[in-house]
């Protein structure tokens, strides 16, 4: 289990300019919908963007704090 503020910190540690919104999908604090907006996504395709976010969550997924994450990404408007 992980709290949303800690999840946001994980993403922002590797993507510092990220605006991150996260929602607990099941109420169990281990399934999340995560929306990340970053200038670092410019010029990258969807898979590259998702891999960047997944890379931020690797340790939390390995140790079981996060079981599943639905990832959405955008560049700033």
C-alpha positions as CSV (number, residue, x, y, z in Angstrom):
1,X,0.0,0.0,0.0
2,X,1.1,3.5,-0.7
3,X,-0.4,6.9,-0.1
4,X,-1.1,9.2,-3.0
5,X,1.3,11.9,-1.9
6,X,4.1,9.3,-1.8
7,X,3.1,8.1,-5.2
8,X,3.3,11.6,-6.5
9,X,6.7,12.1,-4.9
10,X,8.0,8.9,-6.7
11,X,7.1,10.4,-10.1
12,X,8.3,13.9,-9.4
13,X,11.7,12.5,-8.1
14,X,12.5,11.4,-11.7
15,X,10.3,13.8,-13.7
16,X,10.8,17.0,-11.7
17,X,8.5,19.2,-13.7
18,X,5.6,16.7,-13.7
19,X,2.1,17.7,-12.7
20,X,0.7,14.5,-11.2
21,X,-2.8,13.6,-10.3
22,X,-3.5,10.2,-8.9
23,X,-6.7,8.4,-7.9
24,X,-7.1,5.3,-5.8
25,X,-9.0,3.1,-8.2
26,X,-10.3,0.4,-5.7
27,X,-10.0,2.1,-2.3
28,X,-7.3,-0.4,-1.3
29,X,-4.3,1.9,-1.9
30,X,-2.6,-0.4,-4.4
31,X,-4.5,0.2,-7.7
32,X,-4.2,3.7,-9.2
33,X,-5.1,5.9,-12.1
34,X,-2.2,8.3,-12.6
35,X,-2.2,11.3,-14.9
36,X,1.1,12.9,-15.6
37,X,1.7,16.1,-17.5
38,X,5.4,17.0,-18.3
39,X,7.4,18.9,-20.9
40,X,9.7,15.9,-20.9
41,X,7.1,14.0,-22.9
42,X,7.4,16.4,-25.9
43,X,8.5,14.4,-29.0
44,X,7.9,11.0,-27.3
45,X,5.2,8.5,-28.3
46,X,2.7,7.1,-25.8
47,X,4.8,4.0,-25.1
48,X,7.9,6.0,-24.4
49,X,5.9,8.3,-22.0
50,X,4.4,5.4,-20.2
51,X,7.8,3.7,-19.8
52,X,9.1,6.9,-18.2
53,X,6.3,6.9,-15.7
54,X,6.6,3.1,-15.1
55,X,10.3,3.6,-14.4
56,X,9.4,6.0,-11.6
57,X,7.2,3.3,-10.0
58,X,9.4,0.2,-10.5
59,X,10.5,-0.2,-6.9
60,X,7.0,0.3,-5.5
61,X,5.7,-2.3,-7.9
62,X,8.4,-4.8,-7.1
63,X,7.9,-4.5,-3.3
64,X,4.1,-4.6,-3.7
65,X,3.1,-1.1,-2.6
66,X,1.6,-0.7,-6.0
67,X,-0.2,-3.6,-7.6
68,X,-1.5,-1.9,-10.8
69,X,-1.3,1.6,-12.4
70,X,-3.4,2.9,-15.2
71,X,-1.2,5.6,-16.7
72,X,-2.3,8.6,-18.7
73,X,0.2,11.2,-20.0
74,X,0.1,14.6,-21.7
75,X,2.3,17.5,-22.6
76,X,1.5,20.9,-21.2
77,X,-1.0,22.9,-23.2
